[in-house]
Amino acid sequence: MYRGAVGLFLVGGVLLTGCSGGGTYDTSSAEKGKRAAGPAPAAPGGGSAADAPRPTDGAQKADGAKRADGLKEPAAPDYLSTFALDVDTASYGYARRTLADGRLPGPETVRPEEFVNSFRQGYDRPDGNGFTVSVDGARAGAEDGDWSLVRVGLATKAAPSSAERPSAALTFVVDISGSMASSDRLGLVKTSLGILTDELRDDDSVSLVTFSDEAKTVLPMTRLKDHRGKIHDAVDSMEPADSTNVGAGVRRGYEEAVDGHRKGANNRVVLLSDALANTGDTDADAILERVDSARRDYGITLFGVGVGSDYGDALMERLTNKGDGHTTYIADEEQARKVFVDQLPAHIELTARDAKAQVAFDPKTVEKFKLIGYEDRKVADDDFRDDSVDGGEIGPGHTVTALYAVRLRDGASGHVATATVRWLDPKSRAAHEESGSVETGAIDGRLWGGSNARLQVAATAAYFADHLRGGALPGAPGLAELATRADELARTTEDASVAKLATAIAEADRLKDGRADTGTGADEGEMN
């Protein structure tokens, strides 16, 4: 594993997440050979992009260049992969719930990066604000050539204890529509908020907004000190009503968050819903456009908590991505405790805004590469250092993992890739960067049976997600073999979450037996 430490880094506070991108590229054509590699431009504030190469003519944007007749030329593939960071986990949580109900998740709801980022990876963490960058890998093998799996791992400092974090001002926006009328929906939301009310500090504040066909404020911003009973009563009073006007709920929630805004505190809107909008604005962009000034002027971010066996995954993901937050999914009280108790500091505080990663592969050693997932987080290569382009919001205690399927050139030796993360300080908006690189010797070991159990867990999660959406990643075992490997990893790591992964894979194998795979995989390309 290689770690780089170049340039300055970020600080901050949030309720979470980000954006993405990637594809498969081939580095061999004479046309691409015209691109000379050189040092990346220096980052603002004295930071550097380390030794990440940049094409002299600039990386092509994803949509290609315009021709004289107004049409677009096909984009030329290159050796750069750029995406916004993402710590969402809702896709994996919802898939597990769906499989437990005896159904396969829809391929459109499966995002491999959210499967991978649901598992602990054990990266070294920085002592202060910023990121560590770790790059390693192993040989995965494949029928169409000898492929390797390269893992790019980014980690922030450890999450603070509840006593150490800044105060929080949280506005809960709760869906009480008819579709929420069950114990695993509104009942679970009540349980979750009850748990959180007991966990928050006396100097924290909460407000409560409910919505069905209309939205109303049940509780204005209220300090926890001496008012926990009042807050519990407000939570317990919620009862299911009529239709689902998510737009009205989000707008009222932001109004309450602005009215109750506390300077110096972490101000967040938390949406708890099955996201099955059927009244009012049902488009995420239209909903958030109405609260743009609150987001921009007050820095209030949106955290989505999904519930229910029928769940509006696309709407919730879009809302939180555009709302500078992140989303998770809970199916039971155990998961609720994990989100609202174990992960609470990371959900509240922010250390990095608009964080993006760029991985530069060396065309001298790499023939092809493919980013697994992150299709919804793509960033044009040229926009990596454009700080007006949206990235991901990251908190303390977070890790972000990106996996690449990589095929090296025959006999290749030396530098494989350099990964650089760039982010803005949440308070000063100063830009910082950090880099890490990997050589061929660090990815020469075998993936399966090797000593790096956490890399194997990440690979298992990624391959599982790819199977669910009908992809065909090089080197991916079948579901039955993958379930066996997950069982072995659960014993090796003594990690209950890996045991649950094994159960989910076995159930998917049972449900898929005799059925053809459907769905879409990651974008592909080649480095000629």
Secondary structure, DSSP 8 states (H G I E B T S, - for coil): -EEE--S-------S-B------EEE---HHHHT--EE-----GGG---TT--EETT----TT--B-TTS-B------SEEEEE-----HHHHHHHHHHHTT----GGG--HHHHHTTS-------SSSS-EEEEEEEE---TTS-EEEEEEEEE------TTTS--EEEEEEEE-SGGG-STTTHHHHHHHHHHHHHHS-TT-EEEEEEESSSEEEEEEEEESTTTHHHHHHHHHT----S---HHHHHHHHHHHHHHT--TTSEEEEEEEE-----SS---HHHHHHTTHHHHHHH--EEEEEE-SSS--HHHHHHHHHHTT-EEEE--SHHHHHIIIIITHHHHH--SEEEEEEEEEE-TTTEEEEEE-S-GGGB--GGGTT-TTS--EEE-TT-EEEEEEEEEE-TT--SEEEEEEEEEE-TTT--EEEEEEEEEGGGG-SBSTTSS-HHHHHHHHHHHHHHHHTT---TT---HHHHHHHHHHHHHHHT-HHHHHHHHHHHHHHHHHTT----S-------B-
